Amino acid sequence: MDAETADVVGHDVTTITCVCGNTVSQDGLIQANSEGVPVYAASPVPEGLAPWPEDEDLYTLCPRCGRVYRDAVIEETGTAPVAFRVDVTTGPVAEAIQVHWDLSP
């Protein structure tokens, strides 16, 4: 079985078109950690979000379908294979997505 791969322009993570069709300008894409939990760059980190990874190992989460893409792979190869999937409907990831949207202007 072939791995799922999103469309991406160049090596730019902000240009991902998720396998489900979501983009930054539609339902948005969220920077996340290696567990798919949305991250927060400032301190203190709001409850429910993960701190920005010190090693800058970032991922991009599609909040519509739960596909997660590894930013380093996109930046290095110009391709966006799905690294893993998370459940965006319940649990800590769903709660973190809501916290993220509540903080976004």
C-alpha positions as CSV (number, residue, x, y, z in Angstrom):
1,M,0.0,0.0,0.0
2,D,1.3,3.4,-0.9
3,A,1.8,6.1,1.8
4,E,-0.6,9.0,1.6
5,T,1.1,12.2,0.5
6,A,-0.3,15.8,0.5
7,D,0.4,18.3,-2.2
8,V,3.0,21.0,-1.3
9,V,4.6,23.8,-3.3
10,G,8.3,23.8,-3.1
11,H,9.6,23.1,0.3
12,D,7.1,25.3,2.1
13,V,5.0,23.8,4.9
14,T,2.5,26.7,4.7
15,T,1.5,25.5,1.2
16,I,0.3,22.0,2.2
17,T,-3.0,20.8,0.7
18,C,-3.9,17.9,3.0
19,V,-5.0,14.6,1.5
20,C,-8.5,15.6,2.7
21,G,-8.3,18.9,0.8
22,N,-7.9,21.2,3.8
23,T,-5.4,24.1,3.5
24,V,-4.1,27.0,5.7
25,S,-6.8,29.2,4.2
26,Q,-9.7,26.8,4.6
27,D,-10.0,25.1,8.1
28,G,-6.4,25.9,8.8
29,L,-3.4,23.7,9.6
30,I,-1.8,23.8,13.1
31,Q,1.8,23.4,14.2
32,A,2.1,20.4,16.5
33,N,4.6,18.2,18.3
34,S,5.7,14.7,17.6
35,E,2.5,13.4,19.2
36,G,0.2,15.6,17.1
37,V,-0.7,17.9,20.0
38,P,-0.8,21.6,19.0
39,V,2.1,23.6,20.3
40,Y,2.4,27.1,21.8
41,A,5.6,29.2,21.5
42,A,5.2,31.6,24.4
43,S,5.3,31.1,28.1
44,P,3.3,30.2,30.1
45,V,1.8,27.5,27.8
46,P,-2.0,27.4,28.1
47,E,-3.4,24.2,29.6
48,G,-4.1,21.6,26.9
49,L,-1.4,22.8,24.5
50,A,2.2,21.4,24.3
51,P,5.2,23.6,24.7
52,W,7.1,24.5,21.5
53,P,9.7,21.7,21.0
54,E,13.2,22.8,22.0
55,D,14.6,20.8,19.2
56,E,12.3,22.5,16.7
57,D,11.0,19.1,15.6
58,L,7.7,20.4,14.3
59,Y,4.8,18.8,12.6
60,T,1.7,20.1,10.8
61,L,-1.7,18.9,12.0
62,C,-4.8,18.9,9.9
63,P,-7.6,19.6,12.4
64,R,-10.2,18.4,9.9
65,C,-9.0,14.8,9.4
66,G,-6.1,14.3,11.9
67,R,-3.4,13.7,9.4
68,V,0.0,14.9,10.6
69,Y,3.0,15.8,8.4
70,R,6.6,16.2,9.6
71,D,7.9,19.7,8.7
72,A,11.5,18.6,8.4
73,V,10.6,16.1,5.7
74,I,8.7,18.7,3.8
75,E,11.5,21.3,4.1
76,E,14.2,18.7,3.1
77,T,12.4,16.8,0.3
78,G,9.6,19.0,-1.0
79,T,7.2,16.2,-0.4
80,A,4.6,15.8,2.4
81,P,4.0,12.2,3.3
82,V,1.6,11.6,6.2
83,A,3.7,10.8,9.2
84,F,0.8,9.5,11.3
85,R,-2.9,10.2,12.2
86,V,-4.5,11.4,15.5
87,D,-8.1,11.5,16.6
88,V,-9.3,15.1,16.3
89,T,-12.8,14.4,17.5
90,T,-12.2,13.5,21.2
91,G,-9.6,13.5,23.8
92,P,-6.5,15.6,24.4
93,V,-5.9,16.5,20.7
94,A,-9.5,17.6,20.2
95,E,-9.3,19.7,23.4
96,A,-5.9,21.2,22.3
97,I,-7.3,22.2,18.9
98,Q,-10.1,24.0,20.6
99,V,-7.7,25.8,22.9
100,H,-5.6,26.7,19.9
101,W,-8.6,28.2,18.0
102,D,-9.8,30.1,21.1
103,L,-6.3,31.8,21.3
104,S,-6.1,32.6,17.6
105,P,-7.2,36.1,16.6
